[in-house]
Every structure is written in structure tokens, then in C-alpha cells.
Amino acid sequence: MTASLEQLRRCHFAVDLGAARTRVYVKGTGLVVDQPSAAAVNTRTGALIAVGELAEKMTGRTPHYIRVVRPVSGGTVVDIEMAQRMLRHLLGDKMRRALRRKPILRAAACTPHDADPLAQRAAIETLVGLGVRKVELVDTLIAAAIGCGLPVEQPEATMIMVCGAAATQVAVLSLGSIVTAERLPVGGEAVDQAIVQHLRHEHELILPSQSVRPLQLALSGNGLTAQGPASTEIHGRDVATGLARSVQVDTAAVRDAIQAPLTAILDGIGKVLRACPPDLVADLADRGIMMVGGSALLPGLDQMLRQATGMPVHIAERPDVCAVQGLGAMLEGRITPLALDPLGT
């Protein structure tokens, strides 16, 4: 954790800027923003047309002079000015006026594990542009672990896997700190892309960008497991003719197509466990892995991890908002650090 709990208690709001969604928690109020990280811009005038869900719906459906942009990629702000404009509109005038009444406005923000100084600076600059005077940074892994109720501050091992849209982060935590962790450039988008490429190569079908997540369409039922439906119908556009067409897709073939990105996640888990002290690994044999993040709801992923690791695998109650809820718990002072009193000599 970059910031101390005492510093975080003085913060007034917290922001989780993700590649897929942006979430804002205001102290004393709760979660006030949970919207897609997207903004629609008029390229002729530079005016902001829409943000959040409306901008997301406009993706792939706009005239040439309207562009839908995503200012966050892989958990890192890549367009600071656009991220600031998006946050201003998502918060709304009333909430921004209430926050500006604070004498010294303080905020907390999630950053991916091992984020480089430029990525940390981008997150700070984004919030400073909103009038924040002091920004505290918190590792996403620790925030998510607190948000899903893991005993992070105790001298026992907890393993968490944050499944994001652009990356997957795996860590073993103990005594409020990260013992060992890995950040893998594979997330829900990579799995979706594997399915899109499979349908294009095998069935000459192009899926629209607004296709209600191709993953959920192709892996309905029990998803990645063999007990799921043998085939499912997919609607898209024919590569050659450009006309609308429907095909029956073999879900077993889809499972094979997404094995490559999922294998990378399994390799990352193995690497974390190999670098972990034996005593902590023994704890994990009983407690298992906690999955959080929007992509944790990938159908059948938890069962695949159980079979591959032989460990219990759990999905958080609300996996998509665990990180921002963890930040909120720290802001509200609901986390009590373990007191380590020095022994007298």
C-alpha cells in the first residue's frame, strides 16, 4: 500500500479508473459513479457529446465526425485531459460543488500493481485537474482484497486474482502487504478477441462491436465446462457479402480457441505460488483463491482454475466493485491495522 491508513482516512473521495468502467466513491455517501470509461467527442468542434453508458452505446454507430474514445487503457490513464473531462461530467455539477467546499480536497486512487512512475503521475494529474490538492495511491490488489472482505491485515495468507478487462493481477497478501504478485497483460478483452478471431477464421463471420459481449453469447449455459450446450447461434455480418448471417457455433471449438489467454493466467498463478514462502502456500491450500473484477464472471473460469490448481476458488459477491469498495472502507476508517507493539528489552 503506497498510502497509510491514516492518510486515506483524511481523503474525501476515491476513484477507480479502469479500462472498462470508472467508479467513484464519496466519503459518507457511497458509490456515486459506476459508468463505462468512454467519451464521445465531436472532432470538428472538440465538444464532448456523451460520457459513460450513452457513449458506450454510440461505439461503432456514429458519423465520421464523432469519435468514441477511451482515456484509460490497461488501468493507466493515456489521455489525461479527456479523463478529466469525463470525470467532471460523470460526477455532475452538484457533487463537484459539494467536493469543492472542502478546504483541502483529498482523493485516493487505485493503481495497477507495479505501475511505473509515469502511470502513477498520470493518475495524480487527472485528479489534480479536478481541484484535488492531495492524491493518495493504493495498489489495486490491496484495495480489492479489502473490498471483498479478505483478512488482509492478519498474519495469514490470502490469494487474490483481479480479473480486469485489459490485464489480470494475481497476488498473495499477508500482514497488509503484497508478498508476491504478477501482472499479466491478459484480460477479458483478450478472451473476447480470441472468440472474435475464431468466428472470423472458421465461419467467416464478423461480430458487431455492440454484440452484447461475444463471450456471453458463445459461452451461454455452463460456459467453459463440457456440460454446456453443444452449439449456440451467433448473429453477425458475412465477411464476403457484407450481409447479415447467422451460424451455429460449436462451443467445444470456442473453448479451444480461448485456451491460449487462459493458459497465460494459469502460468501466472503458478509463478506466484512458486515464489511464495511454503508456510503461506500451506494456508492457501485451505483458503484458496478469491476472484474479483468484471472478468471474474467469465462462465466456468472458476471451475477451470479449481481443476488446474487443486485449490478452492471463490468469486466475490460483487466482484466488479470490490476495488472501489475497498477504497471506500479505508476512507471511512473501517479497516483496523494489526497492532505490532515493540517488545521491551
N, C-alpha and C positions, 0 to 999 in steps of 0.2 A: 504494500500500500504506500503510495507516494505521500499522501497527506495523513496526518494523525487524526484520531477520532475527535480530539478537542478542536482542531481546526475545522473539521467537517461540521461539527455542531453549530458553528458560527455562520455556516452558509445558509442562504435564503432559498435557493432552488438548485436543482440538479438536472443535467441534460445527458441523455444517452443518444448520441448521433450515430446511428447505424447506417449501413449501406442500403438496407431495405426500409427501415422505419426510424422516425425521430420521436423520442419520448421526453417529456419534461415533467418533473415532479416539483411542486411548490411546497415548501415547508408550511405545515399547518393546514394545507388544502388537499394535498394528494396528487395523483396523476391527472394533469390537466391537458396534456397533449399526447396523442398516440396516432400519428399520421405517417403515410409513406414519405420517404425522403426524396421528394420530387417537386420540381417547379416548372411551370410553363412560361416561356418568355417570348415576347414579340421582338423578333430580330430587327425589325425596321425601326422601332422606337426605343427598344430596350425596356419597355414596360413589363412588369410582372402581371401575368394574366390569371394564373391559378397556382395554388400550392396544395400539397397533401393529396387526399383522395381524388379530388377533381383533376389535378394534374396527372395523376396516375392513370385515370380513365382516358385521358387525352393522348396517351402514348400510342404512336402509330396511326392516329386518326386526325392529325392536324394538317392544315395547309402548309405550304413550304416556308412561310414567313413566321410560323410559330414553332418553337423548338422546346421539347421537354428535356430538361437537364437534371442530372443527379449530382449535387455538390459533394456527396460523400461516397467514397469508394473504398471497400475493404476496411471499413471502420476509421478511415482517415479522411479529413476534410481536404478536398482537392480544389475547391473553389470557395475561398473564404468569403468574398463579397456576396455570392449567391446564397451561401449557407446562412449568412447574417440576415439577408432579405427574407429568406424562407422562414427562419425562426421568428422574426418580427411579426410576420403575418399569421403564423401558427399560434403564437401567444395571444395576439389580439391587443387592441389598444387598452382595454380595461385592465388586463393582467400586467401589461408593461407599465402602466401608470402606477399601479399598486407596488410593483417592484422598485420603481424609481424613487419612491418615497423613502427608501432605506438610506440612512446617512452614508454608509459604505456598503454597496451592493456586493455580495459574495456569492459565488456559484461553484458547484462541483461538476466534474465531467468524467465520463468513462473514457479510457484509452485502451486499445488492444495491448496484450502482453508483449513486452519488448518493443513497444512503439519507439521509433527513432526520434531524436530531438526535434526534427522538422515537423513530424506528425503531432507531437505534443504542442509545439509552438502554434501550429495551425488551429488546434482545438482552443488554445488560450486566446488567440487573436479573434476567433469567431465570437467568443463570449465578451471579450473586451469591447468589440464593436457594438454590443447591445447595452453598454454602460456599466458593465461589471468591473469593479476595481480590483478584485482578488479572485483568482481561479485556482481551485484545488483539483488535482488529477488523481483518479483512483483506477487501479487496474480492473479491467472488466471481469476477470476471473474471480477476484475477491468480492466485488460488488454482486455478481451473480450468485456466488455461494451464499452470501448473507441473505440475498433476496429469496432464495428457496429454502431457507431455514437450516442450513448445514451448521454444525457447531465449529465454526472456523477458528474461534479463539481458544479452543481446547487443545491439549497435547495429544491429539489423536488424528489419524489420517482421514482426510476426506478427498475424494477424487471427483472432479467436476469436468464436464465437457460442454463448452459453449459452442453450439452449432449455429453459426451465422450464415448470412446469405453469401458472403464472399470468402469467408475463412472459418476454420474450426480451431478452437483453442482447447487444449487438454492440460490439466494441472493436478498435482497433488498438493494439498494445503495442510498446514499444521501450525498451531500457535499464531494464527493470524497472518501467516506469511506463506509465500509460494516456495515449496521445497524443490520441485522440478516441474517444468512446463514446456510445452511445444505449441507453436502456432503454425497451422498447416494452411496453405493457400487453396483449400478445397472447401466449398460450402454448398448450400442449397442450389445456388446458381449453376455450379459445375455439374451437379446431378441433373438439373433441368436441361442443361445444354447437351449432356450425353444422350438424353432421350430425344431431343430435337434432332440431333445429328443422326441417330439411329433411324428415325422416321423418314428423314430426307434420303438417306442412302438405301434403305431397304424397301421403302414404299413410295419413294419419290413424292413425298408429301411435305409441304411447308406449313408449319403451325403459325397462326397469327400471334403477335406479341401479347394480345389480350386473351389468351386461351385458358383462363381460369386455372393457371398452373398446370402445365402439361404433365407434371409428375402426378398430381392428384387424379387426372383423367386416366392416365395409363396404368396407374397402380391403385385402382379402386379396390374395395374389399379388404383383403388382408395384406395388400401391398407386396412387400418384398418376399413374403413367405410363399412356399409352394402351395399352400392351401387356398390362395387367392383364385380369382376367376381365370380360366384358361385363356380367354381373349376378351378384348374390350374394343368398342367402336370409337374411332377418333375422327374428328372433322377438321379439314384443312384445305389448302389450295394445292392443286396439282402443279408439279414443277414444270412440266412441258406445256400444258394448255393454259394454265392460269385459272382454270375453273374450279369451283368448289367440289370437293370429293370427300367421301367417307371410306375408311378402310377398317378391316378387322385386324387388330394388332395382337400378336402372340405375347402375352405378358411374361412368359419364360424368357423370350428373346430380349425383352426390355430389362429384365433382371440382369441378364448377362451384360447388357450394354452399360449399366451403371456400376458394374463391379470395380472398374478402374478407379473412379474417385473414392468409392467407399473403401477400397483396399488401402488407399493412402491414409485414410482416417485410422484404420486398424494398425497400420505401421506406426503412426504417431503415438497411439496408446501404448503399444509395445515398447517404444523408445522411452516414454515417460516412466513406465514401470521398471525398466532395466536400470534407469538412473536413480531410482528411489531406494532409500535405505530399507533393508529387509524387515525391520520392525514395523515400518509403515505399510509395507506391502501386505504383511500379515493382517493388519487392521482392515485393509481394503478387501481382503477375501470375504469378510463378513458384511461390510458396509456397501461395497460395490461402487458403481459409477452413477452419478447424478447428471442427467442430461437437461440442459436448458437451451434457450434460443429458439427462434422461429422454426429452424430446420430440424429441431429435435422431434417434431411431429411427423417427420417423414415416415410413411406407413411401413412398419416392420423393421425399422432400423434398430430399435432397442432389442428385438429378438435376435437379429443378426449379431449384435455385439455380445449378447449373452452366450451364443453358441461359439463365437470366436475366442472369447476371453475366459469363459467358465465362471464369470463373476456376476453377481446380481446387477441389474441395470434398471434404474428408475427414471421416470420422466417427471419433472416438476409439475406442480398443479397448474401454474400459468407460466410455462417456460419462456414465452416471448417477452414478458415484462420483468423477469427476475432481476436483471441488472439495474434497471431504474428503481425498482422497489428496494433493492439493497442499498442504493444511494440514499433513498428516502429514509430507510431505517437508521442510517448513520446520521443524517441531518436531524432527525427527530430525537436522537440520543437513546435509541432502543438497544444499542449494542454496548455491552459491558466488557471491557478488556479484562483478560486474566491478570490478576494482581500477582506480580513476582517480587516479593519483598527480599532485599538482600539479607543474607544470613549474617548475624553478628559474629565477630571474631574475638 
